[in-house]
Amino acid sequence: MAGLLQALVGASEKAAHIARLCRREEPLFQLLVAEKTGADRNRRFLQDFKTLADVLIQEVIKHDLGKEFPELQGHIHGEESNEFRNGQAGETVTVRVCATPEDTAALLLSVLEPERAAAELLAAAVHRDVTLEDAELAGVALSVPPQDLAIWIDPIDSTNEYIAGREDVAPVDGIAPAGLCSALVLIGAYDRRTGCPVLGVINEPFFRRDPLTHRWQGRYHWGVAYGETRLSSLSPPPPCPAPCLVLSRAEGAAVREALGPLCSHRLRFAAGAGYKMLCVILGLADAYVLSQGSTFAWDACAPHAILRALGGGAVALAGALRARREGDTGDPPELVYNCPVEGAAGAERWANRGGLVAYAHPQHLEAVLAALATVPGL
């Protein structure tokens, strides 16, 4: 398990490097910004470059983890399909990591033609070795068979903020309403049998700019919640008497009105499900509430594992409210990651239907559920 944890962190660091590279190197950046508006869209290939960046990061993580832990092969899942259609030749290209940088560059060029410099930059990043200098991480000793686990990857959560690249969004009580900082790499491991999240890594590729080089620097966080073991790179955030809640800007008026008195109207808004859950993990907010089924397994698995390591969790909102109304006094149902939605197709098979509440302290979860229990339609 310790080796797997280190491998997940290493994979997240390589992914973060690729995400930064796409914004820093001119051949890649020009492809990235060409996708900002429909009229200016790069039409040489069918899907846009931001999707290729997502897919490439996902496939790098799959390749690196599967190579080191063969037991995980076939059990590493991501948000994106890895098939692209070449806009010039009309051929379908399967994006993958090849044996050499030259072979990977050639494959990427078949999608990006004629952008050879971009293909070579990406290939070099794909085959780059990552060295972790983290004594705390190196000292983690755990034991759980990798063959009991499966992985969910969100290669770039909050992709729209990543593309827009805004750096001037002022935070409100430490929470950025939008901007590049909300673009994260999320890698979570869950128990194949129970679906319970047991290990999570969140990487912030755009945490801050180096004051000397002006290049972006990142940071990562991890957590383990397996059996009786609770370990994390972070300390549990202290509880606040009047909780701060973070929501999506698309959240309905009825939910906002119900939650306002609970938190003395300390409602904050942010982009990206992963980022909002990270705000709870870091103690910037006490809970993230979402009443819609607009998040997916890959958004929530990694931060959910870290929240569990810190004494919190993430519950299925609709199920928790249903149980409460039926008089069930047991623990509300936590999200699980091994059960596709029956009858759904495509990405919707893995939607967190009925919303969620991510929380740091059980008393805040209880307060949120009590406030929402009378909202019609929930």
Disulfide bonds with the S-S distance in Angstrom:
none
